[in-house]
Amino acid sequence: MENDMSYTTTNRIIIDVETRPQKRPRQNRLRAKWLVITVIPGLLVGGVLFFGIFSRRKADASLRAVNAEMAVTSVSVVQPKRAAPAQEIILPGSIQPFISSPIYARTDGYLKKWYFDIGSHVTAGQLLATIQAPEVDEQLAQARSTLATAQANLKLAQITMDRYQGLLLKHAVAQQDVDNAVGTYSANRTIVDADMANVRHYEALVSYENVYAPFDGVISARNTDIGDLINAGSNTVPRTDLFHIEQTGMLRVYVNVPEDYWRGIKPGQTTADVVLTEFPGQKFPGKVVRTSEAINGTTRTLLTEIDLPNPDNILLSGSYAEVHLHVPGQTPTFLIPTNTLLFRSKHLQVGIVRNSKVAITSITPGHDFGDQIEVVAGLKADDQIVVNPPDSLVSGQEVKVVQVSLPGDSQ
């Protein structure tokens, strides 16, 4: 019995040992099959769900960011440009001679000869023409004869007076006779003085037969010729303009300065450059010497005179010129493009960006230069001004900034 039981137990152990290696591969296969059927699909489904949810949330976040970015208005900005301390204004000017004078005759007669024609440069005191006036010559001769007669009578009266005064000392004549002699001498003395004045008068008229240049200049007009009747002028007959002479070594340029700039016009200090189309690229320097010191009520301008040296006489009087006046600025100002302005009911305004938000600010305009405008108050040098602001722009609005520069600024 015991042997049989031992045998049976031994057989079971052998059978167990033999059967165990056979069950483990099967269990592994079952476990692997369970993993394939249950776990891996779950993981795949979970991964798909996670990826889908993450993608959707990411897309929603991106969409919200894009919408938020699109909701913010994008604007271009520009910084104000500080205006130059001295402004240059360009005005039309008229060039005139420093001295311009018509030469008239002072005596009647006929033109005997002229010595200079138009374009001739003459000096002061140079003979320009002679006038033949025989009537004046005869009147001078008559006045001299009358003077000679008066001088002879004066001499006789003086001799008589001296004789009577000598006889009076000897009590040979009465005092009345002496007084008569003295009176006759005084009367003749007065007649001589009058006749001498009359002679000087006719001598002056005769001297006017020679026409002289009153100053250094150029003959710009000759209005008579030999044989023309010259009239010195009367109440019924106009005077004859023999020549017209101009002094061109120094020229005067007249400009009408707008009222806005009159404070910067200072005689003796303000400089100017004169430009003529006949001399491209060339500037002729001048200086403001005087103003009318009164604003013209019709044109609202200040008449200003500029002295322009012309030593070589290359500039002609009567020419049209552009005058570049260098006017010092009165207060520091800025220049901004005109497309930054907001025209609203209150004041002229601009939009300034500070910390990505807009502040609508009123400004005080100065001079208008076309594409730019001067601002005398309301701006700072570091302000960022919105270019082409929309009508819907309001204070506090958040914006996205794009920096730009003024035209002409270096990049």
C-alpha positions in Angstrom: 0.0 0.0 0.0 2.7 2.3 1.0 4.6 1.6 -2.2 1.5 2.2 -4.2 0.9 5.5 -2.5 4.5 6.6 -3.0 4.3 5.6 -6.6 1.1 7.6 -7.0 2.6 10.7 -5.4 5.7 10.4 -7.4 3.7 10.1 -10.5 1.6 13.2 -9.7 4.8 15.2 -9.1 6.1 14.0 -12.4 2.9 14.8 -14.1 2.8 18.3 -12.6 6.3 18.9 -13.6 5.6 17.7 -17.1 2.4 19.7 -17.4 3.5 23.1 -16.0 5.7 24.0 -18.9 2.8 23.3 -21.2 0.3 25.7 -19.4 2.5 28.9 -19.2 2.7 29.7 -23.0 -1.0 29.4 -23.2 -1.5 31.8 -20.3 0.9 34.2 -22.0 -1.0 34.0 -25.2 -4.3 34.6 -23.4 -2.8 37.6 -21.6 -1.4 39.1 -24.8 -4.7 38.5 -26.5 -6.4 40.3 -23.6 -4.1 43.2 -23.9 -4.6 43.4 -27.7 -8.4 43.3 -27.4 -8.9 45.6 -24.4 -6.0 47.7 -23.3 -4.5 48.8 -26.6 -7.7 49.9 -28.2 -8.6 51.8 -25.0 -5.3 53.6 -25.2 -5.7 54.4 -28.8 -9.2 55.7 -28.2 -8.0 57.8 -25.3 -5.1 59.1 -27.4 -7.5 60.1 -30.2 -9.8 61.8 -27.8 -7.0 63.6 -26.1 -5.5 64.8 -29.3 -8.8 65.9 -30.6 -9.7 67.8 -27.5 -6.2 69.4 -27.4 -6.4 70.4 -31.0 -9.8 71.9 -30.6 -8.7 73.9 -27.5 -5.6 75.1 -29.3 -7.6 76.1 -32.4 -10.1 77.9 -30.1 -7.3 79.8 -28.4 -5.7 80.7 -31.8 -9.1 81.9 -33.1 -9.6 84.0 -30.0 -6.1 85.5 -30.4 -6.7 86.2 -34.1 -10.1 87.8 -33.3 -8.6 89.9 -30.5 -5.8 91.0 -32.8 -8.2 91.8 -35.6 -10.4 93.8 -33.2 -7.4 96.1 -32.4 -7.1 98.9 -35.0 -3.7 99.1 -36.7 -2.4 102.7 -37.2 0.6 104.3 -38.6 2.2 107.0 -36.5 4.7 109.8 -37.0 6.7 111.9 -34.7 6.6 115.7 -35.0 9.6 117.3 -36.6 11.0 120.3 -34.9 10.9 123.4 -37.1 14.1 125.1 -38.0 15.0 128.1 -35.7 15.1 130.3 -38.8 12.4 129.9 -41.4 12.8 130.7 -45.1 9.9 132.2 -46.8 9.8 132.8 -50.5 8.1 135.9 -51.8 7.8 137.7 -55.1 9.9 140.8 -55.4 10.4 143.8 -57.7 13.9 145.0 -58.4 14.2 148.8 -58.6 17.2 151.1 -59.0 18.6 152.7 -55.9 18.0 156.1 -57.4 15.8 156.8 -60.5 15.3 160.2 -61.8 13.9 161.9 -64.9 16.1 164.7 -66.3 14.1 167.8 -67.2 15.0 171.1 -68.8 14.9 174.3 -66.6 14.9 176.7 -69.6 13.0 177.0 -72.8 14.7 176.5 -76.2 15.7 174.0 -78.8 17.9 170.9 -78.2 21.2 171.8 -79.7 23.0 168.5 -79.0 22.9 165.3 -76.9 26.0 163.4 -75.9 24.8 160.1 -74.5 22.2 157.6 -75.6 20.4 154.8 -73.7 22.6 152.3 -72.0 25.4 154.8 -71.5 27.1 154.9 -68.1 27.7 158.5 -66.9 29.3 160.0 -63.9 27.9 162.9 -61.7 28.4 166.3 -63.4 29.0 164.9 -66.8 27.4 167.0 -69.7 24.4 165.2 -71.2 23.0 167.7 -73.6 22.9 171.4 -74.6 19.9 173.6 -75.2 19.9 176.6 -77.5 18.0 179.5 -75.9 18.7 182.9 -77.6 16.0 184.7 -75.7 17.6 183.8 -72.4 21.0 184.9 -73.7 19.6 188.3 -74.7 17.8 188.7 -71.3 21.1 188.1 -69.6 22.9 190.6 -71.7 20.1 193.2 -71.0 20.4 192.5 -67.3 24.1 193.0 -67.3 23.7 196.3 -69.1 21.1 197.5 -66.5 23.5 196.4 -63.8 26.3 198.4 -65.3 24.1 201.5 -65.5 23.1 201.1 -61.9 26.7 200.6 -60.8 27.7 203.8 -62.6 24.9 205.8 -60.9 26.0 204.3 -57.6 29.5 205.4 -58.2 28.4 209.0 -59.0 26.1 209.0 -55.9 29.0 207.9 -53.8 31.3 210.7 -55.1 28.5 213.3 -54.5 27.9 212.0 -51.0 31.6 212.1 -50.1 31.9 215.7 -51.5 29.0 217.0 -49.6 30.2 215.3 -46.4 33.6 217.1 -46.9 31.9 220.5 -47.5 29.7 220.0 -44.4 32.8 220.0 -42.3 33.7 223.5 -43.6 30.1 224.6 -43.2 29.9 225.2 -47.0 26.6 223.3 -47.5 23.5 222.7 -45.5 22.8 219.5 -43.6 19.8 218.9 -45.9 22.0 218.7 -48.9 24.2 216.1 -47.2 21.2 214.0 -46.3 19.9 214.1 -49.8 23.2 212.9 -51.1 23.4 210.1 -48.6 19.8 209.1 -49.5 20.6 209.0 -53.2 23.6 206.8 -52.6 21.6 204.3 -50.5 18.9 204.2 -53.2 21.4 203.5 -55.9 23.1 200.8 -53.8 19.8 199.0 -53.5 19.2 199.3 -57.3 22.6 197.7 -57.9 21.8 194.8 -55.5 18.5 194.2 -57.3 20.2 194.4 -60.7 22.9 192.0 -59.6 20.2 189.5 -58.4 18.5 189.8 -61.8 21.8 189.1 -63.5 22.4 186.0 -61.4 18.8 184.8 -62.2 19.5 185.0 -66.0 23.0 183.5 -65.5 21.3 180.5 -63.9 18.8 180.2 -66.7 21.7 180.3 -69.2 23.5 177.6 -67.2 20.4 175.4 -67.5 21.2 175.3 -71.2 23.7 172.7 -70.3 22.1 169.5 -68.9 24.4 167.6 -66.5 24.1 164.1 -64.8 23.0 164.5 -61.2 24.7 161.2 -60.1 26.6 158.2 -61.3 24.2 156.0 -63.3 23.0 154.6 -66.6 20.8 156.3 -69.2 17.7 154.2 -69.4 15.7 156.6 -71.7 16.3 159.5 -74.1 13.1 161.2 -75.1 14.3 164.1 -77.3 16.4 164.6 -80.4 18.3 167.5 -82.0 16.0 170.4 -82.9 13.2 169.4 -80.6 11.4 172.3 -78.8 12.2 172.1 -75.1 9.7 173.5 -72.6 10.7 174.1 -69.0 7.1 173.7 -68.0 4.2 176.0 -67.3 0.6 175.9 -66.2 -0.6 174.8 -69.6 2.4 173.1 -71.3 3.9 169.9 -69.7 7.6 169.7 -69.1 9.9 167.8 -71.5 11.6 164.7 -70.1 15.0 164.8 -71.7 16.6 161.7 -70.2 15.9 159.1 -67.5 18.9 158.1 -65.4 19.1 155.2 -62.9 21.7 154.4 -60.3 22.2 150.6 -60.5 25.3 149.9 -58.5 23.0 149.3 -55.6 19.5 148.0 -56.2 16.4 148.1 -54.0 14.1 145.0 -53.9 10.6 145.6 -52.5 8.6 142.7 -51.1 5.3 142.5 -49.3 5.8 140.3 -46.2 2.6 138.6 -44.9 1.4 139.9 -41.5 2.2 136.6 -39.8 5.9 137.1 -40.4 6.3 140.8 -39.6 7.8 140.3 -36.1 10.7 138.4 -37.7 11.6 141.2 -40.1 14.3 143.3 -38.4 16.1 146.0 -40.5 19.9 145.5 -40.4 19.6 141.9 -39.1 17.3 140.0 -41.4 19.1 138.6 -44.5 17.7 137.6 -47.8 18.7 135.8 -51.0 17.5 137.1 -54.3 16.9 134.5 -57.1 16.3 135.2 -60.7 15.3 132.8 -63.4 18.0 134.3 -65.7 20.7 133.0 -63.3 19.7 129.4 -62.4 21.4 128.0 -59.3 22.7 131.4 -58.3 21.7 133.5 -55.3 22.4 137.2 -54.7 22.7 138.1 -51.0 21.0 141.2 -49.7 19.9 142.7 -46.4 16.7 144.2 -45.1 17.3 147.9 -44.5 13.9 149.3 -43.8 10.2 148.6 -43.6 7.1 150.8 -43.9 6.4 150.1 -40.2 2.7 149.8 -41.0 0.5 146.9 -42.2 -1.3 147.5 -45.4 -5.0 147.3 -44.5 -5.9 145.9 -47.9 -3.3 143.3 -48.5 -2.4 142.7 -44.8 1.3 142.8 -45.7 4.4 144.8 -44.6 6.2 146.6 -47.3 9.9 145.7 -46.9 13.0 147.1 -48.7 16.1 145.0 -49.3 19.4 146.5 -50.5 21.0 144.4 -53.2 24.6 145.1 -54.2 25.1 145.1 -58.0 28.7 146.2 -58.5 29.1 144.6 -61.9 25.7 145.8 -63.1 24.7 142.3 -64.1 21.2 142.7 -62.6 18.7 144.9 -64.4 16.2 147.1 -62.6 12.6 146.3 -63.2 13.3 142.5 -63.1 11.0 140.0 -61.3 12.8 138.1 -58.5 12.1 135.5 -55.9 13.2 136.7 -52.5 14.2 134.1 -49.9 13.8 135.8 -46.5 15.5 134.1 -43.5 13.1 134.9 -40.7 14.0 133.8 -37.2 11.4 131.8 -35.4 9.7 133.4 -32.4 8.9 130.3 -30.4 9.9 126.6 -30.8 7.4 124.9 -33.1 6.9 121.5 -34.7 6.0 120.4 -38.2 3.5 117.5 -38.9 1.9 116.2 -42.1 -1.5 117.6 -42.9 -2.9 114.0 -43.2 -2.6 113.7 -39.4 -5.2 116.3 -38.6 -8.7 115.7 -37.2 -11.2 118.3 -38.2 -13.9 118.2 -35.5 -16.4 120.6 -34.1 -14.2 121.7 -31.1 -10.7 122.5 -32.3 -8.1 121.2 -34.8 -7.0 118.0 -33.2 -4.6 115.0 -33.7 -4.6 111.5 -32.3 -1.6 110.7 -30.1 -0.7 107.1 -29.1 0.4 106.6 -25.5 0.9 103.1 -24.1 -0.9 101.6 -27.1 -4.0 103.8 -26.5 -5.2 106.9 -28.3 -5.4 110.4 -26.8 -7.3 113.0 -28.9 -5.4 116.2 -28.3 -6.2 119.8 -29.5 -3.4 121.7 -31.2 -2.7 125.4 -32.1 -1.8 125.6 -35.8 0.8 128.0 -37.2 1.7 128.4 -40.8 0.4 126.1 -43.5 3.1 124.8 -45.8 0.9 122.7 -48.0 1.8 119.1 -47.2 2.9 120.1 -43.7 1.5 122.4 -41.1 3.3 124.2 -38.2 2.1 123.5 -34.7 2.9 126.2 -32.1 1.2 124.5 -29.1 -0.2 121.1 -28.0 2.6 118.7 -29.0 5.8 117.3 -27.5 8.9 116.1 -29.4 8.3 112.4 -28.5 4.6 112.2 -29.3 3.4 109.5 -31.7 0.8 111.0 -34.0 -1.7 108.9 -35.9 -1.4 109.2 -39.7 -4.7 109.2 -41.7 -6.8 108.8 -38.5 -10.3 107.2 -39.1 -13.3 109.3 -38.2 -14.3 106.7 -35.5 -11.0 107.2 -33.6 -11.7 108.1 -30.0 -9.7 108.7 -26.8 -8.8 105.6 -24.9 -9.1 103.3 -28.0 -6.5 100.6 -28.1 -4.5 100.5 -31.3 -1.6 98.6 -32.8 1.3 100.9 -33.8 3.3 100.9 -37.0 6.1 103.5 -36.9 6.7 105.7 -39.9 8.8 108.8 -40.6 8.2 112.3 -42.0 8.8 112.8 -45.7 12.4 113.7 -46.3 13.7 112.2 -43.0 16.6 109.9 -43.2 15.7 106.3 -42.7 
